[in-house]
Amino acid sequence: MKRKLFTMGLIILSISAIGQYSSIYKNTSFFKKGRLLDESTVKNIKNLSSSGDTIWFENFSSGVMPAGWTEMDNTGNDFNGLCTDQDPTGQYTSESAIASTSGGHFMLLNGDNYNTPLPATPVEMDAYFQTDAIDCSQSSSVVLRFQQYYRVCCNSWVADGGTMILSVYVSTDGVNWTEFDTHGQPTQNSSGYMSENYDQVEVNISSVAAQSASVYLRFHKKGASHYFWMIDDIVLMEAKEHDLVMEKGFANYHFIDGGYYTQIPSVQASSYWFSGLVYNNGAQDETNTSMLVNVNDGTSDVFTETADTSIFGSDGRDTLELDNYFELNQSATSYSVDMSIGSDNTDEDSTNNKISFDFAVSDTVFAHDISANSFISPSLYNSGSDGDLIGCQYWFNTDDTLGSVSVYIDSRSSENTSIRAEVYKYDSNLGELLLAIDSEEHIISTEDLGSWVTLPLTSEDGLQEYANADVMYYAMISCTWGNDTLWIG
């Protein structure tokens, strides 16, 4: 049997594989001394654009908070928003200012700075800034658009049972408010959640703001003690009449919710299930809405299916799923996927109707890696310590042999930091994760920085470990940094 590579999100694991599982999302996991902390499959693929008449805008070009605006910190600690053109600050913050279209000044809620130095009990933000009244009385539809860049922790979103929100509240009297969740689909990692820089947000607020002479916007950050939320280029504009948006595409390997793999070993090749998150950003209902999924193998189209819905209401959002799955070729093949949305009506903005992505059937590589440009590390936990683990999960559809784990070491890491690959097997009878095999200790060298490092897997008797079919495995990197810095990217 051939030895194969296994790539786990930011980590590559080499195996002799016969198994599968996947979505357009990374299956990244974090262990705290062997305990599973979190699992996620997230990638933001949002592209909204409005071209209706502008009702109102603010880009903070004056360099100060606009007249009539207010701010409030409900914790009573003066953790207020700032109008600034400086990078966010704080003990755990190294990111630059938002790369907004207008540049210059923006609004900032800077939780990390307010919790520096780190207190024994960090204070969770509960602060907002609010506009003066905006006249929308001549507009039958209103879309809010703004650009944001954020990084938050250490909680979960309200929708997931936590207390954390990044929302815009809209009111016509300054007393009664309607919430619009605007955190989108950020990347989740060991340090919480982070958006793109910048992430463009569009929300149809017609249900509250249309034909109102006094519309107030409130940008509220709550439940996150750390990091930042930067906001710029805020616009209110009339909605297009017809504007369907493909917000996200999902490619799930082997199961309907299996997760996204960028590479799958040929012996593990099985099925891919496709679905997409669709939003009606237009002012009108859409009839006979259809999502088309097309897969091409580089030579010809090998799969074409549609998912349909009859009526799709204005400001509606729904996930459309194909009834049939795509069966992968068991020889090495590169696939490209196009997912598009349409209806009976002519869409006024075709730029946001399609999402495209790629994946491949490989010889020996199991991979979750989408990009090595980001960086995360278990040390970002306040309680991070030597021996913590970070990595990704893999479902094996068929028996196989584990060969190695590869990981991208970000150039900001320190030389002489020690790492080790560890692969865990989930035992469904015990309900526990059991160590299956690991690598020798590897000391990071100058040559390793900014490159992939491959760690061969061998057991104590020098043999490779066989992976069992129908079992979830976790390929992890055990981190020992001491006073050093380790970033996996």
N, C-alpha and C positions, 0 to 999 in steps of 0.2 A: 504494500500500500504506500502511496506517496505521502510524504509529510506535507502538511498544509499550514498556511498562515491564518491567524485568527486576528482580525482587527476589531477592536472594541471602542467605538466612538472615537476617542482620542487615542485609543490603544489598539494595536494589531495583535491578534493571536493566530499562531500558525498551527494547523491541524492536518490530519489525514481525515477528511470529513465525509460524513454521510448524514446530513441533517439540516433542517432549516426553520426559519421564523422571521418576520419583519413589518414599517410605515414611513412616510417621509420625515423621519424623526430619529434622533439618537436615543438608544436605550442605555443611558448612563446611570451607574449606580455608585453609591458611596457607602463604605463600611466604617463603623467606629469600633475598632478592635474586634472585627469579625461580625458585628451586628449590622444588618442592612438598614441604612438611614433613609435612602430615598431612591426612587426609580423615576425616570422621566424619558419622554420621547418628544423632543420639541424642536421645531424649526419655524421661524417666522417667514411666511411667503406672502406678505400682504402688499398690495399695490393699488391703492385707491386714488382716484383723481377726479376732481370736480371742475367743470368749466362754466358753471352758471354765472349770472351776474353777481358781482361782489356787493354785499350789503354793508360790511364793516371789516376792518382789519387792524391789527396791531403788531408791529415788529420791534418795538422798544428802541427805536432809533434815537429817541430823546435822551436815552441813558438813565432814565429814572422811571419809577413806577408811575403810570399815567394818573392824571388827576381824577379823583372820584373813585379810584380803586381802593379796596380795603384788604386787610390781612388779619388773620387770627391764629393764635396758637392755643388750642384748647387745653394743653397741659399746663399753661401758666408759666412756662419757662422762657418765653420770648424766642421760641424756635421758629421765627418768622421767615417768610419768603423774601428773597432779595432780587433786585434788578441789577445785573452785573454782566461784565464781559470777561470775567476771570474763570479759570478752571475750578471745578469743585475741590474742596479740601477735606482733610480728615485723616485720622490715623491709618485707615485701611483703603484710602482712595488715591489712585494714581492716574485716573482717566482725564482726558482733555475735555474742554468745553464742547457743547453741542455744535456740530458742523451744519448748522441750519443754512437755508438758502440766503437769508438776508445777512447772516453773520452779525458781528457786533454784540450788543446787549441782548439778554434773555432773562427769563424768570427762573429762579433756582430755589428749591427746597432741599437743604443740605444736611440730612440727618447725621451723617458720619462726623461732620465737623462739630455738630452740637453734642455729640457723644465722645469727643476727644478731650483729654485722655479717657479711655474706656472706663466708665464707672462700674461699681460692683453690680448694679442693676441698671442696664441701659434703658434710656427713656424712649419709648416708642413714639414716633411722630404722630401728631394729630393736628395738622396745620393746613391752612388753605389761603389762597389769595382769590379775590373776587373782583369782577369788572363793575363798572358803573352801568346804568341802564342803556341798552342798545335798542334802537328803533327798528323793528322788523315788520311794521304794520302793513307795508306794501308788498310783502312776500308771502305767497301761498305755500311755499316750501322753504325750509332752512336747513343747510348742511353746515356743521362745524368742522373745520379742518385746522390742524396744527401739527407742528413738528416737535417730537420729544426724544429725549435720550435719558434713560434711567438705569440704575442698578439698585436693587433693594434686597434686604434681608432683615431680620432672621425670623420669618414667620411664613405662613402660607396664605393664599388668597382667600377671601371670604367665601367664594364659590366652592373652595375645597375644604371648608370647615375652619379656616383660620380667621384672622382679624385684619388682614392687610388689604388695602385698597389704593388704587390710583384711579380716581374717577373725576369726571366733570359733572357737576350738578347744575341744572338749568331751572330757572324760576322766572315767573312774570310779575311777582309781587315782593320778592326778597324774603318771603316767609315760608312758602311751600315750595319744596324742591323735588325735582325728578333726577334720579341718578343715571348716568350713562358710563358704564365701565369702559375705560380707555387703556387698560394695561396691555391689551392685545395678546400676542403669543410670543413672549420673550424666550430666550435661551435659558434653561435652568441648569445650574451647576452647583458645586459645593458651596459657593458663596452666595447663593440665592438666585435671583433672576436679573437678567440684563437684556435690554432692548438693543436694536441696532442704533448706530449713530449716523444719521438720524432715522427714526421711525415715523413715517407720516401717518397720522390718524385722521379718519373721517367718520363722522357720526351724523346720521340724519336725526335732527332734533325737531322736526316739523310738528310732531305731536304736542310739543310744548310751546315752541317759539313762533310758529307760523301766524302771521297777521297780528302779532302782539306789538304794542308800542313800547313796551318796557321788558327787555329780556336781560337777565343777569346770568353770567357764567361764573362758576366757582370751581377752581382746580384744587382738589383735596387729596392729600397724602396722609394715610392713617395706618397704624399697625406695624410699620417698618422702622426699626431703630436706626438703621444704617444706610449709608451711601447717599444717593442723590436722585432728584427728578428735575430735569431742565426742560423748559418749554419755550418755544419761539414761533414766530410767524403764524399767529392766530387769525383765522379768517372765518367770517360768516358769509355764506353765499347761497344763492338759490340752487336747488337741486336740478339736475337734468331730468327730463321727462322719462327717459329710458336709459338705465345704466346698471347692468348686471355685472357683478364682480366675482371672479374666482379668487377667493381669499386664501385658501390653502388647499394643497393636494396631499392625499394620503396614499402611500403604497405599502400595504401590509403583507409581509411574507408569511406564507403557510397558514396563518390564521387571519380572521377578519380584523383582529386588533394585534397582529403579531409584531409590528414594528418595521422600520425601514432599514435595509442593508444596502450599502453601496456595492459590496461584492459578496457573492455566494459561491462556495465551492461546487464544482459540477456534480459531485456525488450527492450534494444536499439540495440540488435544484428541484423545486417543487412548484407551488402556485404563488401568485401575487394577486391580492385583492385591492381594488382601487375605489376610492371615494373622494369627495371634494366638499369643502365648505364654501357655500355660495351666499352672496349678499345682494339684495336689491337696493342699490343706492339711489334709484330713481324715484321720481314723484308719482309714477303710475304703476299699477299692478302689471305683472307680466303674464302672458298666457302661453301655454305649451312650452314651458322652460325645459331645456334639455342640456345635460352635461355629456360631452363627447370625450372619450378616452381613446387615444391612439398610441400604439406601441410599435416602434420601428427597430429592426435589428441591424441597421446600417446598410441594408440592401433593399429591403421592402417592408411594408406594413405587415405585421404578423398578428395584430389583435386590434379590433375596433368594436367598441360597445358604447351604448348610450344609457343614461339614467334620466328618466323624465318625471316631470310633475306638471299638473294642469295649470293651476293658478298660483302665482308667487307674488304675495302682496308687497306693496311699497314698504321699505324699511324692514323687510323680512330677511331672516337668516336661517339657513337649513343645511344639513349635510345630505348630499345625494350619494347613493351607493349603487354600484353595479351589481346586477343579479348574478353575473358569471365571473369566474376568475380567469386569469391568464396563466397558462401552463408554461414554465420555463424550459428552454432547450437544455439538455444535459451536456452540451459541449460548450466550450468557452465562447461566449457571445456578449457583446456590448449592446445594451438597449437604451433607447431614448423614449421618453414618455411625454406626450402633449395632452393636457387636460384643458378643455375649453367649455364655455357656457354661452348659450344663446336662447332666443325665444322667437315668437312670431314678429316682434317689433325690431326695427333697426336700432341697434345700440349706438348711443352718442359718443361713447368712449371705448374704442376697441382695444386700447392699450392694456386694460385690466381684465380682459376676457379669458386670458390663457395663462397657464403655469406649465413650465417644462422642467424636467429633471432626468437624471440618468442613473442607471445601475448596471451591473455586469455579472454574468456567470463566469467565474474564474477557474483556474486549475486547482489552486490550493488555499485561496485566501477567503476567510470569513471576515467581513469588515463592516463597521459602523461609521468609519471616519468620513466626514463630509468636508471638513476643512481643518487644517492644522494651524490656522492663524489666530484662533482664540487661545486662551490659557486659563486653567483652573488648578486648584490644589486643595487637598484636605486641610492644609495648614490654615486656610482661610476661616475655618471654624475657630471660634474663640478658645475652644477646648481641644484643638488639634494636637496630636502627640505622635511620637514615633510609633510606627506599626499600623497607623491608619491606612486604609485602602481606598483606591479609586479605580473605576473601570466600567465595563459594560457587560450586559447579559446577552447570552446566545442560546437559542433553542436548537437542539440537535434532533433532526428528524430521523437520522440513521446512525448506526454505530460508526465510530471513527477513532482516529488516533491524534492526540494533541502533540504538536511539534514545537511551537514557540509562540511567544507573545512579543509584539513590537509596539513601541510607544514613542510618540514625538516629544522630545525634550525641548521646551522653549528656550530661546537664547538668553532669557533673563534668569535662568537657573544658575545655581552655584556649582562650580567644579567640586569634586570629591564628595558630593552628596550620594548617599547609598540608596539604591532601589532594588527591588526583587519582584519578579512576576509570580503571582499565586492564582491558581484556577480552582474555583469552588464549584461543587456539585450540589444541587438542591435535592435533598432526600425527602420525598413526599410522605413517606411513612413516619419519619421522625419530625418532619416539619422544620428541618434545620439545614443550614449550609455547611457542607463538609469539605475540608481541603482535599482536593484530588491530586494535585501535583504542583510543584513550584520550580523556580529556577535558582541558580546560584546568585549570590549577591553581586551586583554590578555597581562599580564606582564611576560616577559620571566624570568624563574627561572633557578637555577643551574641544576635542573633535566631535563629541556628542551634542554640543550645544547647537540648537537650530536644526536638528536632524532627527531621523528615526533611529531608534536603538532596538535591536532584536535580541531577545533573551530566550535561549533554548530551554525547553522544559525537560527535566529528567527526574525520575524517582530515585529513592535511596539506592536501589539496586541497579541504577543506570538505565532503566527501561523507560519508554514512553508510556503515557497513560492512555488507556482506551476510553473514549467517551461513549456513553450508552445512548441509544435512541430514545426519543420521547422524554428527554430530561433537559432542564434548564441549567446552563453552566454560566459562571461569572468569571471573566478574565480580568484580573485586578493587578494594580501596581501597589506594592507595599512601600510606603514612604518612610525613610529615616533621614531627617534633615538637620536635627539638632538646631544649631544657630544658622544653618544655611537656608537658601531659598530654592524651592523646587516648584517649577511650573510645568504642567503637562499640557500640551497644546494641540 
